[in-house]
Amino acid sequence: MVSPSTLRTMKRITAPLVLALISILVSAPLFAQSGRIPTPAKHGIVTGAHYLASEIGVQVLKDGGNAVDAAVATAFALAVTHPSAGNVGGGGFLVSLGADGAATTFDFREKAPLAATMDMYLDESGEILETSNHEGPLAVGVPGTVAGLWLAHSKLGSRQWRELVQPAVALADNGIPFSWADQRFAEGLRAEEKPWYDAAKGVFLRDGKSPYEPGETWRQPELAATLARIRDAGRDGFYKGKTAALLAKFMRQQGGLITEEDLARYQAVEREPVRGTYRGYDVVSMPPPSSGGVAVIEMLNILEGFDLGEAGHNSARYIHLLTEAMRRAFADRAHFMGDPDFNSDLPVARLTSKEHARALRGRIDLLGASPSDPQAFDSIYLPAESEETTHLAIVDTTGNAVSLTYTLEESYGSRIVAEGLGFLLNNEMGDFNAIPGRTDDSGRIGTPPNLIAPEKRMLSSMTPTIVAKNGKPFLVIGSPGGRTIINTVLQVILNVIDHGMNVGEAVEAPRFHHQWLPDQTRFERHGFSADTLRLYGLLGHEISFRGSLGQANGILIDPESGLRHGAADSRGFNAKAVGY
């Protein structure tokens, strides 16, 4: 039943879109998730950050497309409906596991421009100049999303490229309801005075002056034109021609570094996944320059030596064991991880080995917290990493699975739109080590593997992961959340395997996070008892509180019935699992 308040909102929207939305809302009880109860689906299912994009992905599956086809269509739709993280101006990772057990990954992380240098953000005193690595045109890395989706489709897709991009073109052209989140962003954007924000104001403000009202139809004609060029010319529709020329022109005018040569040279990369095992399950995840897959497998290996079910979910003992595993994996992450194309000696095999985990496990004190010593490694720098990312999970009719995480870095990225293009640019250069060699207990750490270099990919915590049982996809999971992504994915996996939760319960359960430095455990403010926290604190852990940790989206496939169960985290405002 459609509520009166929903109908009042619909009156603000154009007639064609009203009909489409009513169709979605009326069918929602049959197909879409509500609360902690997963969405069941016999055939295909998409779980993502915006219900309109998930609906588009499911339609692709209904039309005979496979999981990669649906991922391409959903991702481009999210570039329209979820501009805080969905994008064509950012980058990310895709993990694919087929029903036949064949696995691969696609790396489309952004790159540093050719003109980038190791100390490009430092003033004469060696300090970062006015947050220039996070704000302004210098913070923008060469985007990778279009190249990554194009490569994945060329390798594994089955439908025509143009039919997968066209729904996003139509959304941008016809308009969608402006959201409450976008209005808050637009209000802040209105106050910006620097000239590089002018084009963004033209996109997010009515006549470039005032924000749209929530529910009001928001059309994005410049984005529609950009997407149409991608639809018609594929990868070259973004990295060459009009889009590339306009982006390079904007960078020249505003003091950025990206050139037409940077764009033409950009290539996504197909990589072998990192693999691990946990209590009879196989774990398939993203390799470097993502640090997430290595860290999750390392933590699972450590925790496999403890009876976590007997410890009890989110008990003080359980949280202590997970914290000590997190502490060790994040220390290794900071010391060793970077772009494999610039670091030939990344010790991935050793870090994901059972032997390494056994040694780390042996140094865990069951009755007290270990120290996080910033001097434990030499010259380590851990840059701040934003939590605004988005994840989508897909299983198609034959059981092929895709786990895709992509981002602009901070919420709405750099908040910059190049004149005439309509899409937001990332600020991913801030994920590099801006101050080499500085180490302190606040979390500043600095290793050579993640120093800035031309065409280098910055380190990431994005962790798209697929857990398999008997060689077939079992759990498809991922999340936004900066470095908290890694621990969100870990806890969802443990919730399912060790605690027998369904995927909805596993995604909704309260979460916590430790990242080695700073040496404190951050808990979601609600969901942990005072007694548990008191006992945990007596073990020597420092406790802090925060709001939500991540927005996990997952799918679990019942090994017996084959039924798909999707769950979109209620921490996400518009997130929805949609299946059929």
Secondary structure per residue as TSV (DSSP state, phi and psi in degrees):
chain	resnum	aa	ss	phi	psi
A	1	M	-	360.0	128.2
A	2	V	-	-83.1	127.8
A	3	S	-	-74.6	157.4
A	4	P	H	-59.4	-38.7
A	5	S	H	-63.9	-37.1
A	6	T	H	-65.8	-40.7
A	7	L	H	-64.5	-37.8
A	8	R	H	-62.8	-40.7
A	9	T	H	-63.7	-38.5
A	10	M	H	-64.1	-25.5
A	11	K	T	-63.8	-18.1
A	12	R	T	-86.2	-3.6
A	13	I	S	-109.4	151.2
A	14	T	-	-63.3	154.5
A	15	A	H	-57.8	-46.2
A	16	P	H	-60.4	-39.1
A	17	L	H	-72.2	-33.4
A	18	V	H	-57.6	-46.3
A	19	L	H	-62.3	-40.5
A	20	A	H	-65.1	-43.5
A	21	L	H	-67.6	-39.7
A	22	I	H	-60.5	-42.2
A	23	S	H	-57.9	-43.7
A	24	I	H	-65.5	-45.4
A	25	L	H	-67.6	-39.6
A	26	V	H	-65.3	-36.2
A	27	S	H	-84.3	-9.1
A	28	A	H	-55.1	-42.7
A	29	P	H	-60.5	-24.1
A	30	L	H	-86.5	-31.0
A	31	F	H	-119.7	-22.8
A	32	A	B	-115.4	149.5
A	33	Q	-	-68.7	149.2
A	34	S	B	-141.1	118.3
A	35	G	T	68.2	-144.0
A	36	R	T	-83.8	-4.7
A	37	I	B	-86.8	120.6
A	38	P	-	-65.1	155.6
A	39	T	E	-81.3	121.9
A	40	P	E	-86.4	145.6
A	41	A	E	-149.7	134.8
A	42	K	S	-82.3	-27.0
A	43	H	S	-114.4	-86.8
A	44	G	-	-120.7	156.5
A	45	I	E	-152.0	143.7
A	46	V	E	-129.5	130.9
A	47	T	E	-121.7	119.9
A	48	G	E	-153.1	-175.0
A	49	A	S	-82.8	-11.9
A	50	H	-	-143.9	131.0
A	51	Y	H	-61.5	-34.4
A	52	L	H	-65.2	-40.3
A	53	A	H	-68.3	-40.5
A	54	S	H	-61.7	-39.3
A	55	E	H	-63.6	-39.9
A	56	I	H	-63.6	-43.1
A	57	G	H	-61.2	-41.5
A	58	V	H	-65.5	-37.3
A	59	Q	H	-62.5	-37.7
A	60	V	H	-60.2	-42.7
A	61	L	H	-64.4	-41.9
A	62	K	H	-61.3	-33.2
A	63	D	T	-82.3	4.3
A	64	G	T	102.6	2.9
A	65	G	-	-74.1	161.0
A	66	N	-	-98.4	-173.5
A	67	A	H	-62.9	-39.0
A	68	V	H	-68.2	-40.6
A	69	D	H	-56.5	-47.6
A	70	A	H	-65.4	-35.8
A	71	A	H	-64.0	-42.6
A	72	V	H	-61.3	-49.3
A	73	A	H	-64.4	-42.2
A	74	T	H	-66.1	-43.0
A	75	A	H	-63.4	-43.5
A	76	F	H	-66.7	-36.6
A	77	A	H	-64.3	-37.7
A	78	L	H	-65.8	-26.9
A	79	A	H	-62.3	-23.0
A	80	V	H	-93.4	-45.8
A	81	T	H	-90.7	-19.3
A	82	H	-	-132.5	64.3
A	83	P	T	-67.3	-14.0
A	84	S	T	-66.8	-23.9
A	85	A	T	-146.0	-38.0
A	86	G	-	-60.1	142.1
A	87	N	-	-163.7	160.7
A	88	V	S	-116.0	-4.8
A	89	G	S	-102.8	13.2
A	90	G	S	-125.2	-136.7
A	91	G	E	-170.6	177.5
A	92	G	E	175.2	-154.5
A	93	F	E	-142.2	147.2
A	94	L	E	-130.4	130.1
A	95	V	E	-112.9	130.5
A	96	S	E	-122.2	132.8
A	97	L	E	-132.4	116.8
A	98	G	-	-79.5	162.6
A	99	A	T	-62.1	-21.0
A	100	D	T	-88.4	2.4
A	101	G	S	91.0	-4.1
A	102	A	-	-73.5	129.0
A	103	A	E	-125.7	145.6
A	104	T	E	-156.7	169.9
A	105	T	E	-137.7	156.7
A	106	F	E	-126.8	124.9
A	107	D	E	-102.9	111.8
A	108	F	E	-126.7	40.6
A	109	R	-	-64.2	144.9
A	110	E	-	-62.4	161.6
A	111	K	B	-121.8	156.1
A	112	A	-	-71.1	141.2
A	113	P	-	-63.0	162.8
A	114	L	T	-60.7	-29.3
A	115	A	T	-87.6	2.4
A	116	A	-	-70.6	147.7
A	117	T	-	-132.5	161.4
A	118	M	T	-60.1	-35.9
A	119	D	T	-111.9	27.9
A	120	M	T	-64.7	-18.1
A	121	Y	T	-103.9	3.6
A	122	L	B	-98.3	143.2
A	123	D	-	-87.1	-172.3
A	124	E	T	-65.3	-24.5
A	125	S	T	-88.5	0.7
A	126	G	S	85.7	12.3
A	127	E	S	-100.3	157.3
A	128	I	B	-68.1	130.7
A	129	L	S	-82.8	105.8
A	130	E	T	48.6	48.5
A	131	T	T	49.0	33.2
A	132	S	T	-65.7	-17.7
A	133	N	T	-80.9	-8.0
A	134	H	T	-119.8	-21.8
A	135	E	S	-125.0	141.3
A	136	G	S	91.5	173.7
A	137	P	G	-61.8	-28.3
A	138	L	G	-67.1	-18.4
A	139	A	G	-82.4	-5.4
A	140	V	-	-87.1	125.3
A	141	G	-	-90.6	161.6
A	142	V	B	-66.0	119.0
A	143	P	-	-63.4	148.9
A	144	G	-	-123.9	-9.8
A	145	T	H	-58.0	-49.9
A	146	V	H	-62.4	-43.1
A	147	A	H	-63.3	-38.5
A	148	G	H	-68.2	-44.1
A	149	L	H	-66.3	-37.4
A	150	W	H	-63.6	-44.5
A	151	L	H	-65.8	-45.8
A	152	A	H	-59.8	-41.9
A	153	H	H	-66.2	-41.2
A	154	S	H	-65.1	-29.6
A	155	K	H	-85.6	-40.0
A	156	L	H	-128.2	-9.5
A	157	G	-	-73.1	161.2
A	158	S	-	-127.0	-22.8
A	159	R	S	-94.7	166.4
A	160	Q	-	-67.4	136.0
A	161	W	H	-54.3	-46.8
A	162	R	H	-63.3	-33.9
A	163	E	H	-72.1	-20.4
A	164	L	H	-82.2	-29.7
A	165	V	H	-88.7	-27.3
A	166	Q	H	-56.3	-40.8
A	167	P	H	-58.3	-35.7
A	168	A	H	-67.9	-39.7
A	169	V	H	-58.5	-45.3
A	170	A	H	-64.7	-40.8
A	171	L	H	-59.9	-46.7
A	172	A	H	-67.0	-36.4
A	173	D	H	-76.1	-45.6
A	174	N	H	-79.8	-28.7
A	175	G	-	105.1	152.9
A	176	I	E	-133.0	165.1
A	177	P	E	-68.2	128.5
A	178	F	-	-66.4	136.7
A	179	S	-	-96.6	164.1
A	180	W	H	-62.1	-41.2
A	181	A	H	-63.2	-42.9
A	182	D	H	-65.6	-32.8
A	183	Q	H	-66.0	-41.0
A	184	R	H	-62.2	-41.3
A	185	F	H	-63.2	-44.6
A	186	A	H	-63.1	-37.4
A	187	E	H	-60.3	-43.8
A	188	G	H	-68.0	-37.4
A	189	L	H	-64.7	-34.3
A	190	R	H	-58.4	-31.4
A	191	A	T	-83.0	-10.2
A	192	E	-	-71.0	138.8
A	193	E	-	-110.8	-16.1
A	194	K	S	-69.0	143.5
A	195	P	G	-64.6	-24.0
A	196	W	G	-72.5	-5.2
A	197	Y	G	-96.1	-2.2
A	198	D	H	-61.2	-44.4
A	199	A	H	-67.3	-34.9
A	200	A	H	-63.6	-38.3
A	201	K	H	-61.5	-36.8
A	202	G	H	-64.7	-26.6
A	203	V	H	-83.8	-46.2
A	204	F	H	-98.6	-9.7
A	205	L	E	-116.0	139.3
A	206	R	E	-65.2	120.1
A	207	D	T	57.2	24.8
A	208	G	T	72.6	12.8
A	209	K	T	-125.7	-45.9
A	210	S	E	-130.2	144.5
A	211	P	E	-65.9	149.5
A	212	Y	-	-66.6	155.7
A	213	E	-	-82.3	145.6
A	214	P	T	-55.1	131.2
A	215	G	T	92.9	-18.1
A	216	E	S	-70.1	144.3
A	217	T	E	-66.7	126.2
A	218	W	E	-116.9	113.3
A	219	R	-	-102.5	145.5
A	220	Q	-	-128.7	74.1
A	221	P	H	-63.9	-35.9
A	222	E	H	-68.6	-39.4
A	223	L	H	-64.6	-40.0
A	224	A	H	-58.6	-41.1
A	225	A	H	-67.7	-39.9
A	226	T	H	-61.9	-46.4
A	227	L	H	-64.5	-34.6
A	228	A	H	-64.9	-37.4
A	229	R	H	-66.2	-38.4
A	230	I	H	-66.1	-40.8
A	231	R	H	-59.0	-43.6
A	232	D	H	-84.3	-33.5
A	233	A	H	-117.0	4.0
A	234	G	T	64.2	-139.5
A	235	R	T	-55.6	-41.6
A	236	D	H	-66.2	-20.4
A	237	G	H	-68.5	-12.2
A	238	F	H	-112.3	-45.5
A	239	Y	H	-89.4	-5.1
A	240	K	S	-138.0	175.0
A	241	G	H	72.6	-148.3
A	242	K	H	-63.3	-44.0
A	243	T	H	-61.6	-47.8
A	244	A	H	-62.6	-40.7
A	245	A	H	-65.5	-43.5
A	246	L	H	-66.7	-39.5
A	247	L	H	-66.7	-44.9
A	248	A	H	-64.7	-38.4
A	249	K	H	-62.2	-44.7
A	250	F	H	-60.7	-43.1
A	251	M	H	-63.0	-41.4
A	252	R	H	-61.7	-42.2
A	253	Q	H	-71.4	-32.6
A	254	Q	H	-104.8	5.5
A	255	G	T	87.3	17.6
A	256	G	-	-84.8	178.9
A	257	L	-	-110.4	-20.7
A	258	I	-	-68.7	130.4
A	259	T	-	-116.9	172.8
A	260	E	H	-62.9	-32.1
A	261	E	H	-65.8	-42.5
A	262	D	H	-55.4	-45.5
A	263	L	H	-68.1	-44.4
A	264	A	H	-64.2	-32.0
A	265	R	H	-82.1	-16.9
A	266	Y	-	-63.2	134.6
A	267	Q	-	-135.2	132.2
A	268	A	-	-75.1	161.1
A	269	V	E	-131.5	132.7
A	270	E	E	-86.1	129.4
A	271	R	E	-129.1	154.5
A	272	E	-	-69.2	135.2
A	273	P	-	-69.3	160.8
A	274	V	E	-86.9	146.0
A	275	R	E	-131.6	146.7
A	276	G	E	-149.9	178.7
A	277	T	E	-131.8	152.9
A	278	Y	E	-151.3	112.2
A	279	R	T	49.2	44.5
A	280	G	T	91.0	-2.8
A	281	Y	E	-104.2	150.9
A	282	D	E	-98.8	140.3
A	283	V	E	-116.0	123.0
A	284	V	E	-118.7	121.4
A	285	S	E	-145.1	-176.9
A	286	M	-	-84.6	132.2
A	287	P	-	-83.2	175.6
A	288	P	T	-55.6	144.7
A	289	P	T	-80.4	4.0
A	290	S	B	-75.1	134.5
A	291	S	S	-92.7	-9.9
A	292	G	H	-65.9	-46.4
A	293	G	H	-62.0	-44.9
A	294	V	H	-61.6	-45.7
A	295	A	H	-65.7	-42.3
A	296	V	H	-63.7	-44.5
A	297	I	H	-64.9	-41.0
A	298	E	H	-60.5	-44.2
A	299	M	H	-67.7	-41.0
A	300	L	H	-61.7	-40.1
A	301	N	H	-61.6	-42.7
A	302	I	H	-62.7	-46.6
A	303	L	H	-75.3	-18.0
A	304	E	T	-61.3	-21.7
A	305	G	T	-83.2	1.5
A	306	F	S	-119.5	150.5
A	307	D	-	-87.5	89.6
A	308	L	H	-73.1	-30.1
A	309	G	H	-63.5	-41.8
A	310	E	H	-68.1	-33.9
A	311	A	H	-64.0	-31.6
A	312	G	-	93.7	134.3
A	313	H	T	-61.0	127.3
A	314	N	T	54.8	28.0
A	315	S	-	-75.4	166.5
A	316	A	H	-59.3	-41.3
A	317	R	H	-64.8	-44.3
A	318	Y	H	-60.5	-48.6
A	319	I	H	-62.7	-38.3
A	320	H	H	-61.6	-46.3
A	321	L	H	-63.1	-43.6
A	322	L	H	-66.0	-39.7
A	323	T	H	-59.6	-43.7
A	324	E	H	-67.8	-33.6
A	325	A	H	-68.4	-43.3
A	326	M	H	-60.1	-45.8
A	327	R	H	-55.2	-45.7
A	328	R	H	-72.1	-41.7
A	329	A	H	-67.3	-39.0
A	330	F	H	-71.8	-30.8
A	331	A	H	-64.6	-43.5
A	332	D	H	-63.1	-41.2
A	333	R	H	-56.7	-48.7
A	334	A	H	-64.6	-34.5
A	335	H	H	-80.6	-36.3
A	336	F	H	-112.9	-25.4
A	337	M	-	-86.1	144.4
A	338	G	S	-174.1	-166.7
A	339	D	-	-72.7	120.5
A	340	P	T	-66.0	-21.8
A	341	D	T	-74.1	-13.7
A	342	F	T	-115.9	-5.2
A	343	N	-	-135.3	96.9
A	344	S	T	-76.9	-9.6
A	345	D	T	-113.4	25.4
A	346	L	-	-61.9	125.4
A	347	P	-	-85.2	55.6
A	348	V	H	-61.6	-45.8
A	349	A	H	-60.8	-41.4
A	350	R	H	-69.0	-43.5
A	351	L	H	-65.8	-29.1
A	352	T	T	-97.2	10.3
A	353	S	S	-85.6	153.6
A	354	K	H	-66.6	-32.2
A	355	E	H	-64.6	-45.1
A	356	H	H	-61.8	-42.8
A	357	A	H	-63.4	-38.9
A	358	R	H	-61.6	-41.4
A	359	A	H	-66.0	-42.5
A	360	L	H	-66.4	-41.1
A	361	R	H	-61.2	-36.7
A	362	G	H	-65.6	-18.2
A	363	R	T	-99.0	8.8
A	364	I	-	-84.4	125.3
A	365	D	-	-86.7	116.8
A	366	L	T	-69.3	-13.9
A	367	L	T	-114.2	6.5
A	368	G	S	-166.1	153.9
A	369	A	-	-73.4	143.7
A	370	S	-	-81.5	153.3
A	371	P	-	-78.5	146.9
A	372	S	-	-100.1	94.6
A	373	D	-	-89.7	114.0
A	374	P	T	-65.8	-14.0
A	375	Q	T	-94.6	5.6
A	376	A	S	-65.9	-27.8
A	377	F	S	-124.1	157.4
A	378	D	S	-88.9	137.9
A	379	S	S	51.2	63.6
A	380	I	-	-115.0	135.0
A	381	Y	B	-134.3	125.9
A	382	L	-	-114.0	102.9
A	383	P	-	-72.7	157.3
A	384	A	-	-63.4	141.3
A	385	E	-	-130.5	123.3
A	386	S	-	-68.0	160.1
A	387	E	-	-100.9	2.3
A	388	E	E	-91.5	100.9
A	389	T	E	-143.3	173.7
A	390	T	E	-141.9	149.8
A	391	H	E	-130.0	143.8
A	392	L	E	-134.3	144.4
A	393	A	E	-123.3	138.8
A	394	I	E	-140.7	136.8
A	395	V	E	-129.6	130.8
A	396	D	-	-95.8	-173.9
A	397	T	T	-66.1	-26.8
A	398	T	T	-96.1	-0.6
A	399	G	S	97.7	7.7
A	400	N	-	-72.8	143.4
A	401	A	E	-125.1	144.9
A	402	V	E	-131.6	135.3
A	403	S	E	-122.1	117.2
A	404	L	E	-130.2	125.8
A	405	T	E	-125.1	128.8
A	406	Y	E	-143.8	164.9
A	407	T	E	-157.7	162.4
A	408	L	E	-107.3	1.5
A	409	E	E	87.0	-103.5
A	410	E	S	-73.4	167.0
A	411	S	T	-57.9	123.7
A	412	Y	T	64.2	19.9
A	413	G	T	58.3	-131.2
A	414	S	T	-77.9	-7.5
A	415	R	S	66.1	16.0
A	416	I	-	-105.8	135.1
A	417	V	B	-120.7	129.6
A	418	A	-	-74.3	138.9
A	419	E	T	-52.7	125.3
A	420	G	T	88.9	-1.9
A	421	L	T	-108.1	-30.7
A	422	G	-	82.0	-0.6
A	423	F	-	-119.2	151.0
A	424	L	B	-77.7	144.9
A	425	L	-	-98.3	151.5
A	426	N	-	-74.1	168.1
A	427	N	-	-128.4	47.8
A	428	E	G	-73.0	-15.1
A	429	M	G	-60.7	-21.0
A	430	G	G	-68.4	-9.7
A	431	D	G	-84.7	-7.2
A	432	F	S	-79.1	166.1
A	433	N	B	-77.5	107.5
A	434	A	S	-81.6	-28.1
A	435	I	S	-123.0	90.9
A	436	P	T	-59.6	136.3
A	437	G	T	87.1	-2.1
A	438	R	-	-92.1	129.0
A	439	T	-	-130.4	128.4
A	440	D	-	-154.4	171.1
A	441	D	T	-80.5	3.7
A	442	S	T	-82.2	-10.6
A	443	G	S	117.6	-4.2
A	444	R	-	-76.5	123.2
A	445	I	-	-144.4	157.4
A	446	G	B	-153.0	108.2
A	447	T	-	-111.8	150.1
A	448	P	G	-57.6	-34.1
A	449	P	G	-58.1	-21.3
A	450	N	G	-120.8	27.9
A	451	L	B	-79.3	153.5
A	452	I	-	-67.1	136.6
A	453	A	-	-153.2	149.2
A	454	P	T	-55.1	132.8
A	455	E	T	65.5	15.9
A	456	K	-	-88.0	144.9
A	457	R	B	-92.3	134.7
A	458	M	-	-76.2	149.7
A	459	L	-	-62.4	147.6
A	460	S	B	-137.3	156.0
A	461	S	-	-103.4	-0.3
A	462	M	-	-57.6	134.9
A	463	T	-	-133.8	57.5
A	464	P	-	-62.8	127.5
A	465	T	E	-140.4	145.7
A	466	I	E	-129.1	125.4
A	467	V	E	-97.7	133.4
A	468	A	E	-116.7	150.5
A	469	K	E	-126.3	123.3
A	470	N	T	55.0	37.6
A	471	G	T	82.2	-3.2
A	472	K	E	-113.6	148.6
A	473	P	E	-55.1	134.9
A	474	F	E	-121.7	-47.2
A	475	L	E	-136.4	123.8
A	476	V	E	-109.5	122.7
A	477	I	E	-148.4	153.5
A	478	G	E	179.8	175.7
A	479	S	-	-164.7	156.6
A	480	P	-	-80.8	177.3
A	481	G	S	131.3	19.5
A	482	G	T	58.3	-137.7
A	483	R	T	-68.0	-18.5
A	484	T	H	-68.7	-16.5
A	485	I	H	-52.5	-47.4
A	486	I	H	-58.1	-46.2
A	487	N	H	-76.7	-26.7
A	488	T	H	-64.6	-48.0
A	489	V	H	-61.2	-44.3
A	490	L	H	-55.2	-50.0
A	491	Q	H	-68.1	-35.0
A	492	V	H	-65.1	-43.1
A	493	I	H	-59.9	-46.3
A	494	L	H	-64.4	-38.5
A	495	N	H	-59.5	-37.9
A	496	V	H	-77.0	-50.4
A	497	I	H	-79.3	-45.2
A	498	D	T	-89.1	-25.6
A	499	H	T	-117.3	3.8
A	500	G	-	65.4	24.8
A	501	M	-	-78.5	150.7
A	502	N	-	-74.4	169.8
A	503	V	H	-67.2	-30.1
A	504	G	H	-66.5	-45.6
A	505	E	H	-64.0	-40.0
A	506	A	H	-64.7	-38.3
A	507	V	H	-74.3	-36.7
A	508	E	H	-82.9	-17.5
A	509	A	S	-59.0	145.8
A	510	P	-	-59.2	146.2
A	511	R	-	-127.2	161.3
A	512	F	E	-140.4	169.6
A	513	H	E	-151.4	133.8
A	514	H	-	-135.0	138.7
A	515	Q	-	-131.0	29.3
A	516	W	S	77.7	-65.5
A	517	L	S	-131.7	135.7
A	518	P	S	-66.5	153.9
A	519	D	-	-81.6	76.7
A	520	Q	-	-151.8	151.3
A	521	T	E	-103.6	124.1
A	522	R	E	-99.4	125.8
A	523	F	E	-110.5	142.3
A	524	E	E	-59.4	138.5
A	525	R	S	-61.2	-31.4
A	526	H	S	-117.9	137.6
A	527	G	S	125.9	-10.3
A	528	F	S	-118.9	132.8
A	529	S	-	-72.9	153.4
A	530	A	H	-61.8	-37.2
A	531	D	H	-64.4	-43.6
A	532	T	H	-61.3	-45.7
A	533	L	H	-66.2	-35.0
A	534	R	H	-65.2	-46.3
A	535	L	H	-63.4	-40.2
A	536	Y	H	-63.7	-42.7
A	537	G	H	-63.4	-34.2
A	538	L	H	-65.9	-18.5
A	539	L	T	-78.8	-3.7
A	540	G	T	103.1	12.0
A	541	H	-	-90.3	139.9
A	542	E	-	-87.3	134.8
A	543	I	E	-115.2	138.4
A	544	S	E	-137.9	165.0
A	545	F	E	-123.9	154.5
A	546	R	E	-155.2	179.5
A	547	G	S	-78.5	-144.3
A	548	S	-	-64.3	146.7
A	549	L	-	-110.8	107.0
A	550	G	-	73.2	174.1
A	551	Q	-	-144.7	77.2
A	552	A	-	-69.2	141.7
A	553	N	E	-125.2	127.5
A	554	G	E	-144.1	161.4
A	555	I	E	-136.7	134.2
A	556	L	E	-117.3	132.7
A	557	I	E	-105.9	121.0
A	558	D	-	-66.6	118.5
A	559	P	T	-63.0	-26.1
A	560	E	T	-83.6	-53.0
A	561	S	T	-91.3	-21.1
A	562	G	-	80.2	-1.4
A	563	L	-	-64.5	135.8
A	564	R	E	-92.6	138.4
A	565	H	E	-124.9	118.1
A	566	G	E	-108.7	145.8
A	567	A	E	-140.8	122.6
A	568	A	E	-105.0	129.3
A	569	D	-	-60.0	129.0
A	570	S	T	-68.4	-8.8
A	571	R	T	-67.9	-14.8
A	572	G	S	-98.6	131.0
A	573	F	S	-65.1	-45.8
A	574	N	S	-108.5	8.8
A	575	A	-	-66.3	146.7
A	576	K	E	-160.0	139.6
A	577	A	E	-95.4	126.9
A	578	V	E	-128.4	130.1
A	579	G	E	-145.6	179.6
A	580	Y	-	-150.3	360.0
